Amino acid sequence: ALPIQVSAITGAFCDIRPPNWCVSEPYKMFLQNQELLWNPELNYYINLVRRLSDTITGKNLFFNTDWRFNEFPNAPAHALYVTCVELLSLPMAPTIVANNIVDVIVKGYSLIPQKEIHNYINAVGIILAALPETHWSVIYDRLQDALNAPKMIKWTYRFSAFELFNFKTVCESMLEKSYVLILAVAHSIFHHMGGFKLAAMTKYIAEKLKPCVRTEQQLIYLCHVFGPFLQRIDLEKPNTVAGIAIMIYEMLDVVDKAQGPLEYIDTICDFLYHIKYIHVGNVIKNESEVIIKRLRPALQLRLRFITRLNIEDINTDKNLNLPLVQQQQPQQQPQQQQQQQHPPPLQQQLASAVQQQA
C-alpha cells in the first residue's frame, strides 16, 4: 500500500516539480511495475547514501528553490526525508533494508573513495537514526555478531585489541576492518540519535550484548561501543549510566573467572575510576563492592578505592594463593625462636648436673 501512496504523491507533483525532486530512478521503475518482487542490490543503497552525502557537503542533486518558503529548511533536510520515505516504502522487511544500509560501509568499503569514507559513515548514521526502531535496532544485532565472531572469542591476532579497534590505525595499515567498520557505523547512529533512542542502549546492552562477553577483548570492544556517549546519556537521562556501570562490573567478574589474569587490567580499572568520579559517584557503591570482593587480588588492589576494601584483606587473599612452601616459611621462624628461648628438657638436665658437680 505504501508504494501506491508514494506513486500517487509523486504523480501529483510531476507537473510542478523536476523529475529528480524525490525518489531515485530505480525506484521510479519499480513504481511502474509493482507486481515484480524487487530486491535492490548493494549499489542501489550506495547511490542513496552517496546522494545524501553529496547534498550535505554542498552538492545539491535536487532542485534549486527558495528554502524560506519550502517545507524543509535546506537541501540536506529534504534529501534525508525523501531518502527515508523511499527506504520505508521498499517491498522488504525493515531488518533487510537496515542491514543493507549498514553493508554500504561494511561490504561497500572498497567502492567508496577513501577521502569520502567519513561522509558516507555520517550519512548512514543520519539515515538509520531517522528511521523507526525496527530499522536502527539492527545495529545491535550487528554488534552482537561482531562479539560472537570466532576470532573475537579466541584472539589470534598479533595486534592488540586497542590497535584493531582503532579506525585510523586499521585503515592505514590494511588490517582486519570488520570490527572498526561496525563500530564506526554504531557511533554514527548513536551520535545522531535523540535522547530517548539513545537511552534505550541500556536495554539492548543487557539483552543482546552483555550475555556474549566472555573474554577481555569482547569487554574492551563493548566499552568502545558506549564509552564515547556516557556523558551525553548522563545529561539527557540521569542514572542511566549507573545501570551501564553495574553491567561493566558484572561482565568484568565473568571475564575474570573465565579468562584469568587480564592483559589490559590497568586500562580497564582506569575506565571504571573515570565512570565513578565523573558520572556515578557513590550511587552504585554497594553493588560494585559486592562484585569487587569476588575478583582476583590484582583487581581488588587496583579497585580498592572504589569500595571500603582494606588492603590487609587483599593481602590475606593473596597469601591464600601462594605456594605451600612460601606459606610455611613465616611459620618456621617463630618455631625456631621458641626453641632458642625454651631449651628441651634433656639440655636442662645436663646443665643442672654440671652445676651440681661444680
C-alpha positions in Angstrom: 0.0 0.0 0.0 2.8 2.4 0.8 4.4 2.2 -2.7 1.0 3.1 -4.2 0.7 6.2 -1.9 4.3 7.2 -2.9 3.3 6.8 -6.6 0.2 8.9 -6.1 2.1 11.7 -4.5 5.0 11.8 -7.0 2.5 11.6 -9.9 0.6 14.6 -8.5 3.7 16.7 -8.4 5.1 15.6 -11.7 4.0 18.8 -13.5 5.2 21.3 -10.9 8.4 19.6 -9.7 11.5 18.5 -11.6 11.9 14.7 -12.2 14.6 14.3 -9.5 12.9 16.1 -6.7 12.0 13.0 -4.7 12.6 9.3 -5.4 15.5 7.8 -7.3 15.3 6.4 -10.8 15.4 2.7 -9.9 12.5 3.3 -7.5 10.5 5.0 -10.3 11.0 2.0 -12.4 9.7 -0.2 -9.6 6.6 2.0 -9.2 5.8 1.5 -12.8 5.6 -2.3 -12.3 4.9 -3.0 -8.6 3.9 -6.6 -9.3 7.6 -7.6 -9.6 9.4 -8.7 -6.4 12.2 -6.1 -6.2 15.2 -6.8 -4.1 17.7 -4.0 -4.8 21.4 -4.8 -4.9 24.1 -3.0 -2.8 24.8 -0.4 -5.5 21.2 0.9 -5.1 21.8 1.6 -1.4 25.3 3.1 -2.1 23.8 5.5 -4.5 21.1 6.6 -1.9 23.8 7.2 0.7 26.0 9.0 -1.8 23.1 11.3 -2.8 22.6 12.3 0.8 26.4 12.6 1.5 26.9 14.9 -1.6 23.9 17.0 -0.6 25.3 17.5 2.9 28.7 18.6 1.5 27.1 21.2 -0.7 26.4 19.3 -4.0 22.7 19.8 -4.3 21.5 17.0 -6.5 17.8 18.0 -6.2 16.2 21.2 -7.4 17.0 24.9 -6.5 14.3 26.7 -4.7 13.7 29.4 -2.2 14.1 27.5 1.0 12.4 30.2 3.0 9.0 29.1 1.7 9.7 25.4 1.4 8.6 22.6 3.7 12.2 21.8 4.6 14.8 24.4 5.8 17.6 23.3 3.5 18.6 20.7 0.8 20.1 18.1 3.3 16.9 18.0 5.3 14.9 17.5 2.1 17.3 14.8 1.0 17.1 12.9 4.3 13.3 13.0 4.2 12.8 11.7 0.7 15.5 9.0 1.3 13.7 7.7 4.4 10.4 7.7 2.6 11.9 5.6 -0.2 13.5 3.2 2.2 10.3 2.8 4.2 8.3 2.0 1.1 10.6 -0.7 -0.2 8.8 -4.1 -0.5 11.1 -5.8 2.0 11.3 -6.4 5.8 12.8 -3.5 7.8 15.7 -5.6 9.1 16.7 -6.5 5.5 16.7 -2.8 4.5 18.6 -1.7 7.6 21.2 -4.4 7.1 21.7 -3.3 3.5 22.3 0.2 4.6 24.9 -0.9 7.2 26.5 -3.0 4.4 27.1 0.1 2.4 30.0 0.7 4.8 30.9 -2.9 5.8 30.7 -4.5 2.3 31.0 -1.5 0.1 34.0 0.0 1.8 36.3 -0.7 -1.2 33.8 1.0 -3.5 33.8 4.3 -1.6 36.5 6.9 -2.2 38.8 7.0 0.9 38.6 10.8 1.1 34.8 10.5 1.5 34.5 7.5 3.8 33.7 9.6 6.8 31.0 11.4 4.9 29.4 8.1 3.9 29.5 6.8 7.5 27.9 10.1 8.7 25.2 9.8 6.1 24.4 6.1 7.1 24.2 7.2 10.7 21.8 10.0 9.9 19.5 7.8 7.8 19.3 4.9 10.4 18.8 7.3 13.3 15.9 9.0 11.5 14.2 5.6 10.7 12.0 3.7 13.2 13.3 1.3 15.9 12.7 -1.6 13.6 15.5 -0.3 11.5 18.1 1.3 13.8 17.9 -1.6 16.3 19.6 -3.8 13.7 22.9 -2.2 14.7 22.8 -4.1 18.0 22.4 -7.3 16.0 25.5 -6.5 14.0 27.4 -5.6 17.2 26.3 -9.0 18.6 27.6 -10.7 15.5 30.9 -8.9 15.9 31.2 -10.0 19.6 30.4 -13.6 18.7 32.9 -13.8 15.8 35.3 -16.8 16.2 38.4 -14.6 16.1 37.0 -12.3 18.7 36.3 -15.2 21.1 39.7 -16.7 20.5 42.0 -13.8 19.9 44.7 -15.0 17.4 45.7 -11.6 16.0 49.3 -10.4 16.6 47.9 -6.9 17.2 46.4 -5.7 20.4 42.7 -5.1 20.9 43.2 -1.3 21.1 45.1 -1.3 17.7 42.5 -3.4 16.0 39.6 -1.3 17.3 41.2 2.0 16.1 39.7 3.1 12.8 42.6 5.2 11.7 45.2 2.5 12.6 43.3 -0.2 10.8 42.5 1.7 7.7 46.1 3.0 7.3 47.7 -0.4 8.0 45.3 -2.5 5.9 44.3 -4.7 8.8 41.0 -6.6 9.6 38.3 -4.0 9.2 35.1 -5.7 10.2 35.3 -4.7 13.8 36.1 -1.0 13.3 33.5 -0.5 10.5 30.6 -1.8 12.5 31.9 0.3 15.4 32.1 3.4 13.2 28.5 2.9 11.9 27.3 2.4 15.5 29.0 5.5 16.7 27.5 7.5 13.8 24.0 6.2 14.6 24.3 6.9 18.3 25.7 10.4 17.6 22.6 11.4 15.6 20.0 9.7 17.8 17.8 11.7 20.1 17.9 11.2 23.9 15.0 8.8 24.0 16.5 6.4 21.4 20.0 6.7 22.9 18.7 5.8 26.4 17.4 2.5 25.0 21.1 1.5 24.8 20.9 0.1 28.3 18.2 -2.3 27.4 19.9 -3.6 24.3 23.3 -4.0 26.0 21.6 -6.1 28.8 19.6 -8.2 26.4 21.9 -8.6 23.4 25.5 -7.7 24.1 26.2 -8.4 27.7 25.4 -12.2 27.5 28.1 -12.5 24.7 31.0 -11.2 26.8 33.4 -13.9 28.0 36.8 -12.6 27.0 38.8 -9.5 27.7 38.7 -8.4 24.0 34.9 -8.7 24.0 34.7 -6.5 27.1 37.0 -3.9 25.6 35.1 -3.8 22.3 31.8 -3.3 24.2 33.3 -0.4 26.2 34.3 1.1 22.8 30.7 1.0 21.8 29.1 3.0 24.6 32.1 4.8 26.1 32.0 7.9 23.9 28.3 8.5 24.8 28.4 8.2 28.6 28.4 12.0 29.1 25.5 12.6 26.8 23.5 9.8 28.3 24.2 11.1 31.7 23.0 14.6 30.7 19.8 13.5 28.9 18.7 10.7 31.2 20.3 10.7 34.6 21.0 7.4 36.5 21.2 5.5 33.2 25.0 5.4 33.3 24.7 3.8 36.8 22.9 0.8 35.2 25.6 0.6 32.5 28.4 0.7 35.1 26.9 -2.2 37.1 26.8 -4.2 33.9 30.5 -3.5 33.4 31.3 -4.8 36.8 29.3 -7.9 36.2 31.0 -8.5 32.8 34.4 -7.9 34.4 33.5 -10.6 37.0 32.6 -13.1 34.2 35.8 -12.3 32.3 38.0 -12.5 35.4 36.7 -16.0 36.2 36.6 -17.3 32.6 39.9 -15.9 31.3 42.2 -15.4 34.3 44.8 -12.6 34.6 43.9 -9.6 32.4 46.3 -8.1 29.9 44.8 -4.7 30.0 44.0 -4.6 33.7 45.2 -1.0 34.2 43.2 0.4 31.3 40.0 -1.3 32.4 40.5 -0.1 36.0 41.1 3.5 34.8 37.9 3.4 32.9 36.0 2.2 36.0 37.5 5.0 38.0 36.5 7.5 35.3 32.9 6.4 35.5 32.9 6.6 39.2 34.4 10.1 39.6 32.8 11.7 36.5 29.4 10.1 36.3 28.1 7.9 39.1 29.9 8.8 42.3 28.8 6.6 45.2 25.4 5.7 43.7 26.5 2.1 42.9 29.0 1.7 45.8 27.2 -1.2 47.4 26.6 -3.1 44.1 30.2 -2.6 43.0 31.7 -3.6 46.3 30.0 -7.0 46.3 31.4 -7.7 42.8 34.9 -6.4 43.5 35.3 -8.7 46.5 34.8 -11.6 44.2 37.6 -10.6 41.8 41.2 -11.6 41.8 43.6 -9.9 44.3 45.2 -7.9 41.5 41.9 -6.4 40.5 40.9 -5.8 44.1 44.1 -4.0 44.8 43.6 -1.6 41.9 39.9 -1.0 42.6 40.2 -0.8 46.4 39.4 3.0 46.4 36.0 2.4 44.8 34.9 0.3 47.8 35.6 0.1 51.5 38.0 -2.8 50.9 41.1 -2.7 53.2 44.5 -3.6 51.8 45.0 -6.0 54.7 42.1 -8.1 53.4 43.6 -8.1 50.0 47.0 -9.3 51.3 45.2 -12.1 53.2 43.6 -13.2 50.0 47.0 -13.1 48.3 48.5 -15.4 50.8 45.8 -18.0 50.1 47.1 -18.2 46.5 50.8 -18.5 47.4 52.6 -21.9 47.2 52.6 -24.0 50.4 56.4 -23.7 50.8 56.1 -19.9 50.9 53.3 -20.1 53.5 55.3 -22.4 55.7 58.5 -20.2 55.8 57.0 -17.4 58.0 55.7 -20.1 60.4 59.1 -21.8 60.7 60.8 -18.7 62.1 58.7 -18.3 65.2 59.2 -22.0 65.9 63.0 -21.6 65.8 62.8 -18.6 68.1 60.7 -20.6 70.6 63.3 -23.4 70.5 66.1 -21.0 71.3 64.2 -19.4 74.2 63.0 -22.7 75.7 65.7 -25.5 75.7 64.5 -29.1 75.5 64.2 -31.0 78.8 67.4 -33.1 78.2 69.5 -29.9 77.9 68.1 -28.6 81.2 69.0 -31.8 83.0 72.6 -31.8 81.7 73.0 -28.1 82.7 71.8 -28.8 86.3 74.1 -31.8 86.6 77.2 -29.7 85.7 76.2 -27.1 88.3 76.0 -29.8 91.0 79.4 -31.2 90.2 80.9 -27.8 90.3 
